[in-house]
C-alpha cells in the first residue's frame, strides 16, 4: 500500500484527472481530494476516495509537453 501525505498529487488507479490530497480521515483509510476538470472548466472542491484506489501521479514526458 502506498503512503500518501497531504499535498500529494494522485490519480485513481483506474485513471482519471490528477488530484491533490487535502486531508485524510478514518486513520488514513480515506482521502479528501480536489481537482480541476479542464473539459468542463470546473473546480471540484472536495471528494472522498478510499486510499486503496489511489496511486501517486507520475507525469510522463507527453504530459509535461502538453500541459
N, CA, C and O of each residue as an XYZ file, in Angstrom:
268
protein
N       0.838     -1.182      0.000
C       0.000      0.000      0.000
C       0.883      1.245      0.000
O       1.849      1.338      0.757
N       0.533      2.196     -0.861
C       1.319      3.418     -0.948
C       1.036      4.316      0.263
O      -0.067      4.328      0.809
N       2.059      5.057      0.656
C       1.920      6.023      1.743
C       1.786      7.400      1.109
O       2.658      7.827      0.352
N       0.701      8.089      1.414
C       0.454      9.422      0.869
C       0.560     10.455      1.977
O       0.492     10.134      3.163
N       0.729     11.707      1.559
C       0.707     12.819      2.513
C      -0.129     13.949      1.915
O      -0.342     14.001      0.703
N      -0.593     14.835      2.760
C      -1.371     15.974      2.284
C      -0.532     16.765      1.286
O       0.653     17.008      1.511
N      -1.161     17.162      0.180
C      -0.461     17.900     -0.864
C       0.042     17.027     -2.002
O       0.430     17.542     -3.051
N       0.041     15.703     -1.808
C       0.453     14.794     -2.888
C      -0.527     14.894     -4.057
O      -1.729     15.079     -3.866
N       0.010     14.769     -5.260
C      -0.822     14.708     -6.456
C      -1.026     13.232     -6.781
O      -0.067     12.483     -6.966
N      -2.286     12.833     -6.847
C      -2.642     11.422     -7.029
C      -3.614     11.280     -8.195
O      -4.099     12.258     -8.764
N      -3.872     10.036     -8.519
C      -4.811      9.690     -9.577
C      -5.469      8.380     -9.172
O      -4.876      7.577     -8.451
N      -6.699      8.166     -9.638
C      -7.321      6.869     -9.410
C      -6.506      5.798    -10.133
O      -5.986      6.050    -11.220
N      -6.390      4.626     -9.553
C      -5.671      3.533    -10.214
C      -6.287      3.189    -11.559
O      -5.599      2.682    -12.446
N      -7.570      3.457    -11.720
C      -8.249      3.183    -12.987
C      -8.107      4.316    -13.992
O      -8.607      4.215    -15.112
N      -7.425      5.404    -13.604
C      -7.222      6.548    -14.493
C      -8.012      7.754    -14.016
O      -8.578      7.749    -12.923
N      -8.043      8.787    -14.849
C      -8.783      9.992    -14.499
C      -7.862     11.167    -14.281
O      -6.661     11.082    -14.539
N      -8.433     12.286    -13.797
C      -7.642     13.512    -13.642
C      -6.654     13.418    -12.482
O      -6.813     12.597    -11.578
N      -5.636     14.270    -12.523
C      -4.743     14.350    -11.368
C      -5.439     15.189    -10.300
O      -6.067     16.206    -10.595
N      -5.311     14.735     -9.044
C      -5.997     15.348     -7.915
C      -4.987     15.621     -6.810
O      -3.956     14.955     -6.719
N      -5.292     16.602     -5.976
C      -4.436     16.933     -4.838
C      -5.126     16.501     -3.552
O      -6.300     16.798     -3.331
N      -4.380     15.798     -2.710
C      -4.925     15.363     -1.412
C      -4.962     16.558     -0.470
O      -3.952     17.225     -0.248
N      -6.144     16.814      0.078
C      -6.338     17.917      1.019
C      -6.191     17.447      2.460
O      -5.538     18.106      3.270
N      -6.802     16.302      2.781
C      -6.759     15.787      4.149
C      -7.140     14.308      4.152
O      -7.659     13.777      3.171
N      -6.867     13.666      5.276
C      -7.205     12.252      5.472
C      -8.183     12.122      6.626
O      -8.287     13.014      7.468
N      -8.901     11.004      6.660
C      -9.728     10.676      7.826
C      -9.874      9.168      7.932
O      -9.468      8.429      7.035
N     -10.452      8.723      9.028
C     -10.578      7.284      9.355
C      -9.223      6.582      9.299
O      -9.057      5.591      8.587
N      -8.266      7.100     10.049
C      -6.915      6.521     10.121
C      -6.276      6.368      8.739
O      -5.690      5.330      8.428
N      -6.396      7.419      7.909
C      -5.816      7.465      6.560
C      -6.444      6.465      5.590
O      -5.870      6.192      4.536
N      -7.605      5.918      5.926
C      -8.284      4.987      5.015
C      -8.947      5.727      3.853
O      -9.178      5.148      2.791
N      -9.254      7.019      4.062
C      -9.903      7.840      3.041
C      -9.159      9.159      2.895
O      -8.616      9.699      3.859
N      -9.147      9.666      1.664
C      -8.507     10.951      1.393
C      -9.519     11.874      0.728
O     -10.225     11.478     -0.199
N      -9.580     13.109      1.214
C     -10.362     14.131      0.540
C      -9.452     14.792     -0.488
O      -8.364     15.265     -0.161
N      -9.917     14.818     -1.743
C      -9.108     15.335     -2.843
C      -9.844     16.447     -3.571
O     -11.073     16.516     -3.537
N      -9.086     17.320     -4.232
C      -9.645     18.357     -5.083
C      -8.958     18.281     -6.434
O      -7.806     17.857     -6.526
N      -9.662     18.691     -7.487
C      -9.079     18.688     -8.825
C      -9.833     19.656     -9.716
O     -10.946     20.077     -9.398
N      -9.213     20.003    -10.836
C      -9.812     20.884    -11.826
C     -10.121     20.072    -13.074
O      -9.257     19.364    -13.592
N     -11.351     20.175    -13.552
C     -11.769     19.466    -14.761
C     -11.618     20.413    -15.944
O     -12.401     21.350    -16.103
N     -10.603     20.164    -16.777
C     -10.331     21.035    -17.914
C     -11.407     20.924    -18.989
O     -11.574     21.852    -19.779
N     -12.135     19.821    -19.038
C     -13.186     19.659    -20.044
C     -14.404     20.530    -19.744
O     -14.985     21.124    -20.653
N     -14.784     20.605    -18.486
C     -15.964     21.393    -18.113
C     -15.584     22.713    -17.433
O     -16.458     23.506    -17.082
N     -14.282     22.945    -17.248
C     -13.779     24.156    -16.577
C     -14.408     24.309    -15.193
O     -14.891     25.377    -14.817
N     -14.383     23.210    -14.457
C     -14.997     23.160    -13.140
C     -13.968     22.737    -12.099
O     -13.232     21.770    -12.297
N     -13.922     23.470    -10.986
C     -13.089     23.071     -9.849
C     -13.937     22.207     -8.937
O     -14.967     22.653     -8.430
N     -13.509     20.977     -8.727
C     -14.178     20.084     -7.785
C     -13.507     20.303     -6.439
O     -12.362     19.900     -6.233
N     -14.220     20.938     -5.530
C     -13.606     21.386     -4.295
C     -13.184     20.263     -3.377
O     -12.134     20.350     -2.740
N     -13.978     19.209     -3.294
C     -13.554     18.097     -2.458
C     -14.421     16.875     -2.706
O     -15.642     16.964     -2.842
N     -13.757     15.743     -2.762
C     -14.457     14.466     -2.870
C     -13.622     13.434     -2.126
O     -12.393     13.507     -2.141
N     -14.264     12.485     -1.484
C     -13.564     11.460     -0.708
C     -13.339     10.207     -1.537
O     -14.214      9.769     -2.283
N     -12.146      9.637     -1.391
C     -11.791      8.397     -2.059
C     -11.100      7.473     -1.066
O     -10.311      7.939     -0.244
N     -11.378      6.175     -1.122
C     -10.573      5.239     -0.323
C      -9.130      5.305     -0.828
O      -8.893      5.322     -2.036
N      -8.182      5.342      0.084
C      -6.781      5.433     -0.343
C      -6.343      4.192     -1.119
O      -5.359      4.245     -1.858
N      -7.048      3.091     -0.966
C      -6.706      1.873     -1.716
C      -6.900      2.021     -3.223
O      -6.312      1.261     -3.993
N      -7.713      2.984     -3.660
C      -7.955      3.153     -5.097
C      -7.088      4.249     -5.713
O      -7.232      4.563     -6.894
N      -6.179      4.838     -4.908
C      -5.333      5.933     -5.384
C      -3.903      5.476     -5.634
O      -3.415      4.525     -5.023
N      -3.246      6.183     -6.554
C      -1.814      5.992     -6.785
C      -1.198      7.374     -6.968
O      -1.886      8.316     -7.360
N       0.100      7.496     -6.684
C       0.781      8.756     -6.922
C       0.783      9.047     -8.409
O       1.018      8.152     -9.221
N       0.521     10.293     -8.769
C       0.533     10.687    -10.168
C       1.975     10.846    -10.608
O       2.761     11.530     -9.954
N       2.316     10.213    -11.714
C       3.659     10.323    -12.286
C       3.512     10.948    -13.658
O       2.892     10.375    -14.554
N       4.091     12.135    -13.811
C       3.991     12.844    -15.077
C       4.974     12.250    -16.072
O       6.171     12.169    -15.796
N       4.470     11.833    -17.230
C       5.379     11.324    -18.258
C       5.753     12.480    -19.199
O       5.242     13.591    -19.055
N       6.620     12.221    -20.133
C       7.130     13.286    -20.993
C       6.022     13.914    -21.847
O       6.085     15.111    -22.130
N       5.017     13.149    -22.263
C       3.925     13.713    -23.054
C       3.069     14.652    -22.213
O       2.647     15.702    -22.697
N       2.807     14.286    -20.951
C       2.039     15.174    -20.072
C       2.780     16.490    -19.882
O       2.164     17.554    -19.932
N       4.074     16.435    -19.667
C       4.869     17.633    -19.450
C       4.872     18.514    -20.703
O       4.876     19.741    -20.602
N       4.871     17.897    -21.861
C       4.910     18.633    -23.116
C       3.588     19.365    -23.391
O       3.587     20.515    -23.832
N       2.472     18.688    -23.126
C       1.174     19.260    -23.467
C       0.557     20.088    -22.360
O      -0.440     20.763    -22.615
N       1.089     20.080    -21.142
C       0.490     20.861    -20.050
C       1.364     21.995    -19.625
O       1.004     22.745    -18.719
